[in-house]
């Protein structure tokens, strides 16, 4: 196996149902990442998106990495790692500082200081900041500014979104990475990673809601004017739909999963009451008939609940029914027939499926469930390009330690997120 470790990007997405790894290299001709390997493994040891068994999660991550390494013919020792789960929340914050230079010109240091000021908020003892995402800046009260370095003023302010997580989960995630001897280059919220893969700059500029429907959770990200204005996690996902079907049909979870994937629909009105499935065709031990209309009603009810909770996230930032680019749906459950029609009805917004199309190599663009993993390697590529073109050195991200209270990111990630602002 190749030992080259400096010319690839790797993303590790520890999801609530599956662990996914993507390895990519930059294609010199297309200047896009080329996927050279990917691997998956069941997320044993996860519950509701949280790590409850470190050893089981580490085993699954090691298996997924081994599969990706075998396909890519490269050994990885570093990766961009997603952070997800129901413990993720967002908090608006504002930072204010005086411009440091005597001539009033705003420097990179001033921008770093004002973002640090926005991060200086009181959190519960078991919470910490993962990301501080700047929305826009104010200079002497003038709002709506995106890139203020080089401008002149006396007072500098920033409105930020602080993405926070539970410290115990983050420590458990670190422990998993230590067990598999993998160095985290950056930790990225799953919703932000998925957004990088499936949303276009036009989506983000006009205003869009991203729903990444996973197994046990649904990641939510809202963008407007090119930047993220809200991040959240809904503690309901595709596995809940499967559970509902199993209870409603009085069958096993395995059969319920097959029914959902092969015969599911989010539009019961389009299905005849006489349309049924012979249970014995799915499992010889089963008997009777499963009504497809009843199955669709079960799926519709659960998806409507997810959409209703997502709309609550829109209401938090006063954007309900007010996003011109509408709703983009990704994740494993995005393939359920009729989900777009139901989303249009629920949100009263245009809706579409989220595809990752910035890749060459392996045909993964239509794999809804790989959105976060693909987004991680795209963000790694973005960071690498920023580093090579920047006139300043980007500092190395410090590793988290269990005996030191700290946030995930310092100057490097601040500069990266500012680079996403138009």
Secondary structure, 3 states (H helix, E strand, C coil): CECCCCCCEEEEEECCCEEEEEEEEECCCCCCEEEEEEEEEECCCEECCEECCHHHHHHHHHHHHHHHHHHHCECCCEEEEEECCCCCEEEEEEEEEECCCCCCECCHHHHHHHHHHHHCCCCCCCEEEEEEEEEEEEECCEEEECCCCCCECCEEEEEEEEEEEEHHHHHHHHHHHHHCCCEEEEEEEHHHHHHHHHCCHHHHHHCEEEEEECCCCEEEEEEECCEEEEEEEECCCHHHHHHHHHHHHCCCHHHHHHHHHHHCCCCHHHCCCCCEEEHHHHCCCCCCEEEHHHHHHHHHHHHHHHHHHHHHHHHHCCCCCCCCCCEEEEEHHHHCCCHHHHHHHHHCCCEEECCCCCCEECCCCCCHHHHHHHHHHHHHHHHHHHHHHCCCCCCCCCCCCCCCCCCCCCHHHHHHHHHCCC
